[in-house]
């Protein structure tokens, strides 16, 4: 099976049941699964995100009893199997072929491709919530119409037309901000998902894609926001000054738009439809202004009033936007916290009961040890240099280490499954060498540097040294990774506390919340056992 096209089928299916998850991380989890590209790999990866699902063998005679949409393995001839998204119609079936293209065939034709392997999932209400139609559709439409009418009475059709294009750009910019903060709307999900070559969140949140230190989402909000508010402030006598300044700023945006397209096409090799639409709005504005360029150039008279008005708008809008952005960031954090707090009570005995509800797993291969090796609390961290979410997990563990390094033992175990290149393998070997020769402080510093950019060539230029024991170090890494694989620990990041696996869908913040309780609990147990030994000895 061609993995990326199969994953595209999965996301078409998830969209049909209104479930949204991070596409890039899902791809990584599937690629890391030892059974890839089997149906089990796709099912387990969905389970990793807390999506209830099951794989079944279903005879075609029961086809009518299957859900309206589902995933299935089809045999398209010569033993070539594909994972296909299925959508049932009245007298036909919509499916995705080996190229990921949606096609319609008759029910008898579907029977000829049928293998019986079916994967179905459900939205349990915890992954997505119904969108608010008023705030998502009616309110933006009302604001758009109101501003359009106001601009028409200020200066006629040309101003209102330019304002309409600007409002489209501003709405797209706010969609980019929501995508950046993980508050993806139905519009952006529909716009960005369902194509293996597109990922709005990957482009928007990329550190490498920043322009002069700013993300495209922030720059586009500033550009269109200042344009719109300036248009409302400038009177009819100064409107040509406004057009001239805006046209000049749009020309200055051209190099940045070209860089953005290059970055998407050559660096990330993914397209961001929202970003491309914002770029399209910028060029639409330039073309629109060119229709009236002669009048603008003949009547422009820049003066102190124009500069003061524009400066006031820039300062006022910047202050307002910074305040709103901080409020949105706080809302995004609180929203995530509320989703977890609604399912898990902040009560240590309850937390411990959940933690110890499964059997402990003792891993024997020697990991990297940080903190106090004799501490009663041990946190085992399964990670991978290729895991996107592991940077946040690394920062989290560093906070634990900085605050409790004398009271906790942190074990780091690297997975080498998935697409590990020779450079990444060398990075891990050099990282282990740093730990063994320079200590845990330099190791943490080097690991932090890796997760800050995840560019092997850049990292190796800074840290690489000649090694006499390269094979020995590689064998140690492989033995740990192999033991992880033998115990089905292929999803990362993954945690254990005192050999008890940490529940995947339990927010890791609870480790920080209950760390004092864990330390006190374990110290008390150790202290009590010492007292019992003293009584027995006497």
Secondary structure, 3 states (H helix, E strand, C coil): CCHHHHHHHHHHHHHHCCCCCCHHHHHHHHHHCCCCCCHHHHHHHHHHCCCCEEEEECCHHHHHHCCCEEEEEEECCCCCEEEEEEEECCCEEEEECCCCCEEEEEHHHHHHHEEEEEEEECCCCCCCCCCCHHHHHHHHHHHHHHHHHHHHHHHCHHHHHHHHHHHHHHHHHHHHHHHHCCCCCHHHHHHHCCCCCECHHHHHCCCCCCECCECHHHHHHHHHHHHHHHHHHCCHHHHHHHHHHHHHHHHHHHHHHHHHHHHHHHHHCCECHHHHHHHHHHHHHHHHHHCCHHHHHHHCCCCHHHHHHHHHHHHHHHHHHHHHHHHHHHHHHHHHHHHHHCCCCCCHHHHHHHHCCCCCCCCCCCCEEEECCCCCEEEEEEECCCCCCHHHHHHHHHHHHHHHCCCEEEEEEECCCCCCCHHHHHHHHHHHHHHHHHCHHHHHHHHHHHHHHCCHHHHHHHHCCCCCCHHHHHHHHHHHHHHHHHCCCCCCCEEEECCEECCCCCCCHHHHHCHHHHHHHHHHHHHHHHHHHHHHHC
